[in-house]
Amino acid sequence: MAFIASIVGFIFSCIPGALIVGWILLPIAFILAIVSLFLKGTGKGLGIAGLIISVVGTIVAFVVFFAVVATSFNDAFGDKNVTIDEPASSSQAPADEAQAEDAKQEPAGEAGTRESPVAVGSVITGDDWTIVINSFNPDGAAVVAEANQFNEVAPAGSHYGIVNYTVTYTGEDSAYAVEVGVDMVTGSGNVINGYDALVVLNDSIGLGELFTGASATGSAAFVIPDGETALIRVRPGMLADDIFVSP
C-alpha cells in the first residue's frame, strides 16, 4: 500500500491542478512506509521504495507549488500591457498610415526578445513607465575619464559602453526612476549591471522622485568584455517583462 500510495501521490504532485491530491497521499504513503519497516514477516523492499518516493514526491510537490504561486503572482501583479513603438524606417515606407501604425507598434511578446531585439529610439511603455533608449556609445572611455577624476579605467580586456535613456512616469502619484531596470546582456548570456562599475557620470539618471508625467534623462556606464556583443535590456517597471534593444 505504501508503494502504491507514494507512486500515485508522486504523479499527482507533478500536476498543478491536482496538487492537493499529492499533498494528501504523500504523507499517508510516508506513514505507511515507516509502519511497514517495523512489521515482521513482510518484505522491506517495497516499504523502502515507498519511503524514498514519498520523500522525493514531497520535494517535487513543494517545487511545483512555489512555481504555481510565482506564476500566479506575476500574472496578477506584473505589467501585462507592455508595448513597443519602434522608430519608422526610412528605407522602407508602408503603403498607408494604417500600415505604418501597425509596423511601428508591436506587443512585447512579438518583439523585444533576445532573438528579435528592437532598435535604439523605440518607445517602450509599461503600466507605469515609458522608456526610450536614446543612444549607445560603444567607446565611453573618454566620457568616463572626463566625468570624474576618481573614475577608474576599464579593466584589461574590457571597455566602457555608455547608454543614454529617458524614463517618464505615467502611473498615479509618484515613483522613483530606479524602478526601471536598464542593464546589458552579452552574446554569451552574462548580465552586466550598471553598479558593476563604480563610475560617476556627469549626467547619471539619479535617484529623484517623479510625479505623473515627469521625465528624467541620464546615462549609465557598463564594463563590456572586448570582442563581446551585447544587447541593452530594459525592464519598464519592477514586475514588467524584459525588453531587449539592439545598440
Secondary structure, DSSP 8 states (H G I E B T S, - for coil): -HHHHHHHHHHHHT-GGGHHHHHHHHHHHHHHHHHHHH-TTS-SHHHHHHHHHHHHHHHHHHHHHHHHHHHHHHHHHS----EEE----SSS--SSHHHHHHHHEEETTTSSSSSS-EETT-EEE-SSEEEEEEEEES--HHHHHHH-TT-----TTEEEEEEEEEEEE-SSSEEEGGGSEEEEEETTS-EE-GGGS----TTB----EEETT-EEEEEEEEEEETT--EEEEEESSTTS--EEEE-
